[in-house]
Amino acid sequence: MGRQHALACQRLGHRVRLVYDEDLNRAAQLALECDGADVLACPEDLMWDRIDAVFVCTPPHARGPIECAAIESGTPFFLEKPVGINAGQCAQLVGALRTRPVINSVGYMSRYRTSVRHARERLRRGAIIGMSAHWLASKYNKGWWLDRNKSGGPFNEQCTHFVDLSRYLIGDVEQVVAVADDKTMPLTVSVSLKFTTGVLGTLLYSCHSQHKQIRFQVFLENGVLALDGYDLAFEHLAAPTDATWALEVEMFCRAVAEGRPDLIESDLKDAIKTQEAVDGILSSLENEQPTALSADKNLSV
Ligand SMILES: NC(=O)c1ccc[n+]([C@@H]2O[C@H](COP(=O)([O-])OP(=O)(O)OC[C@H]3O[C@@H](n4cnc5c(N)ncnc54)[C@H](O)[C@@H]3O)[C@@H](O)[C@H]2O)c1
């Protein structure tokens, strides 16, 4: 994703000045693709006065220090989803941001899809009875992905998109009940959700599928609104995912250049609520009981 976002920035006419990856060869390869970018030997070498913004696209366990340093220097940051392996990991970051706000964006890119924006508008006009969604995919082929200490587990890594989409389209989650195939390494998870509006929903996740089977449905009094496939197509509206990644980068860059945080659909304050809902789901299946997501314990308050 770091490469994806760096090249998107270049296409928008921005300059990628500094690249860091703990795999220095990977950083060097990306620097070659980004005209004139310098490779940093370590993150402490980052010269904050040379940059306008930073993109953090590490695996979830590595998040925190760079974002905190960005806040300290007053530098806007883009953070990939999920924000960490759990919300607790972000406590210091959220505290720092509260003390010194900077423009920030979290990579829940589906919020920028035309289809999703259109569906959200449509949902404002109808009474929602419930939602039902499934995300069945194969395992992500990265060494860190199946390690819960590094990724937070497959549900945290992949299904976070649908937990976030549920919140974006329907509202905050009040209570969750979940069961899984295996409590210590859940690869298939079934969740019931109750939203603060009283709406109920269900979510089925698995990484056992050979190909992507993805659908998000919202039931209304007069029919069903369905977003289909990885690109979440709705009626005639569908844009490929890489175009959506480019759009979220464009909106972040515009927000920074124009000083307009209102252009950002997902910031850390909101993404923490998605992380807390995911944490609640994982806690429910581990403890075999419902989890209440109490607003007053929320990190984002
Ligand atoms: N929005 C999306 O649709 C989407 C798609 C793919 C990945 N992602 C997210 O992007 C993040 C990264 O995924 P990826 O596919 O790019 O993984 P990746 O493994 O391809 O890249 C991660 C890079 O981070 C480097 N790294 C690891 N720890 C580091 C540290 N402490 N400091 C510096 N560099 C470190 C690794 O060497 C690697 O090059 C994940 O959170 C993932 O969920 C989002």
The ligand as a MOL file (V3000), in Angstrom:
LIG
                    3D

  0  0  0     0  0            999 V3000
M  V30 BEGIN CTAB
M  V30 COUNTS 44 48 0 0 0
M  V30 BEGIN ATOM
M  V30 1 N -7.2380 -0.3260 2.0790 0
M  V30 2 C -6.9770 -1.4790 1.5120 0
M  V30 3 O -7.7560 -1.9610 0.7240 0
M  V30 4 C -5.7000 -2.2080 1.8290 0
M  V30 5 C -5.1970 -3.1710 0.9350 0
M  V30 6 C -4.0030 -3.8330 1.2700 0
M  V30 7 C -3.3710 -3.5210 2.4640 0
M  V30 8 N -3.9070 -2.5830 3.3000 0 CHG=1
M  V30 9 C -3.2910 -2.2970 4.5980 0
M  V30 10 O -1.9960 -1.7450 4.4310 0
M  V30 11 C -1.1430 -2.1880 5.4950 0
M  V30 12 C 0.1060 -2.8030 4.8790 0
M  V30 13 O -0.2880 -3.8510 4.0290 0
M  V30 14 P 0.5970 -4.2340 2.7580 0
M  V30 15 O -0.2520 -5.0720 1.9000 0
M  V30 16 O 1.1990 -3.0170 2.1350 0 CHG=-1
M  V30 17 O 1.7230 -5.1150 3.4660 0
M  V30 18 P 3.2230 -5.4090 2.9860 0
M  V30 19 O 3.7170 -6.5040 3.8360 0
M  V30 20 O 3.2610 -5.5620 1.4970 0
M  V30 21 O 3.9900 -4.0500 3.3000 0
M  V30 22 C 4.2970 -3.6540 4.6060 0
M  V30 23 C 5.7030 -3.0800 4.5940 0
M  V30 24 O 5.9750 -2.5660 5.9050 0
M  V30 25 C 7.3370 -2.8670 6.2080 0
M  V30 26 N 7.4700 -2.8290 7.6610 0
M  V30 27 C 7.0560 -3.7380 8.5730 0
M  V30 28 N 7.2930 -3.3040 9.8240 0
M  V30 29 C 7.8860 -2.0880 9.7040 0
M  V30 30 C 8.3480 -1.1210 10.6370 0
M  V30 31 N 8.2780 -1.3270 11.9480 0
M  V30 32 N 8.8830 0.0070 10.1480 0
M  V30 33 C 8.9750 0.2230 8.8110 0
M  V30 34 N 8.5420 -0.6470 7.8760 0
M  V30 35 C 7.9940 -1.7880 8.3360 0
M  V30 36 C 7.5980 -4.2110 5.5890 0
M  V30 37 O 8.9680 -4.4260 5.3690 0
M  V30 38 C 6.7960 -4.1090 4.2840 0
M  V30 39 O 7.5800 -3.6370 3.2150 0
M  V30 40 C -1.9800 -3.1720 6.3200 0
M  V30 41 O -2.4960 -2.5250 7.4370 0
M  V30 42 C -3.1050 -3.5650 5.3970 0
M  V30 43 O -4.3130 -3.8780 6.0630 0
M  V30 44 C -5.0320 -1.9210 2.9900 0
M  V30 END ATOM
M  V30 BEGIN BOND
M  V30 1 1 1 2
M  V30 2 2 2 3
M  V30 3 1 2 4
M  V30 4 1 4 5
M  V30 5 2 4 44
M  V30 6 2 5 6
M  V30 7 1 6 7
M  V30 8 2 7 8
M  V30 9 1 8 9
M  V30 10 1 8 44
M  V30 11 1 9 10
M  V30 12 1 9 42
M  V30 13 1 10 11
M  V30 14 1 11 12
M  V30 15 1 11 40
M  V30 16 1 12 13
M  V30 17 1 13 14
M  V30 18 2 14 15
M  V30 19 1 14 16
M  V30 20 1 14 17
M  V30 21 1 17 18
M  V30 22 2 18 19
M  V30 23 1 18 20
M  V30 24 1 18 21
M  V30 25 1 21 22
M  V30 26 1 22 23
M  V30 27 1 23 24
M  V30 28 1 23 38
M  V30 29 1 24 25
M  V30 30 1 25 26
M  V30 31 1 25 36
M  V30 32 1 26 27
M  V30 33 1 26 35
M  V30 34 2 27 28
M  V30 35 1 28 29
M  V30 36 1 29 30
M  V30 37 2 29 35
M  V30 38 1 30 31
M  V30 39 2 30 32
M  V30 40 1 32 33
M  V30 41 2 33 34
M  V30 42 1 34 35
M  V30 43 1 36 37
M  V30 44 1 36 38
M  V30 45 1 38 39
M  V30 46 1 40 41
M  V30 47 1 40 42
M  V30 48 1 42 43
M  V30 END BOND
M  V30 END CTAB
M  END
